[in-house]
Amino acid sequence: MTIDRLGVSLAAALASGVSWVVCTLIVWIAPSVSSQVMWDMLHMEPHQIDWQLDPAGIAIGGLAWIALSFLLVWLSIFIYQLLDRS
């Protein structure tokens, strides 16, 4: 089975970028609710980490998630295609 590595990786990167923007907007609009949800998801107490929401962090974090998702999906498809040959 042939999977378009570049196309799927770009789609995953775009989806990560969109979800990053949506999550950033949710944090900006409802910081207390989103913060409580995050603490529950991480199984942590709020006093353990101090978070800041600034434009540089939003941009750098978004680019990091986009690049990481692209690389992980590309690598996953590459490995899958190697295993599928046998």
C-alpha positions, -999 to +999 in steps of 0.1 A: +000+000+000+014+034-010+009+064+013+019+099+003+044+106+031+047+143+023+009+149+018-001+131+050+027+148+070+017+183+057-020+175+066-009+165+101+012+197+105-017+218+093-040+201+117-016+207+145-013+244+136-050+248+136-055+230+169-027+252+184-045+284+173-079+271+186-063+260+220-046+294+223-079+312+217-096+290+243-068+299+268-071+336+260-110+336+262-114+313+292-081+311+311-094+297+344-115+270+328-088+259+304-062+260+331-083+237+353-088+213+324-051+213+317-042+205+354-067+177+354-053+163+322-017+165+335-026+152+369-008+181+385-015+208+410-016+245+398+012+256+420+038+233+404+043+253+372+040+290+363+026+296+328+028+327+307+009+335+275+028+359+253+031+363+215+066+349+213+056+318+232+025+313+211+045+316+179+075+294+190+052+268+206+030+267+175+059+263+151+075+236+174+042+216+174+038+219+136+074+208+129+072+179+155+039+166+141+053+167+105+084+148+115+066+122+136+040+115+109+066+114+082+087+090+102+057+068+111+047+064+075+083+057+065+086+029+091+052+016+081+062+014+045+094-004+054+075-030+075+049-033+048+075-045+022+080-078+041 
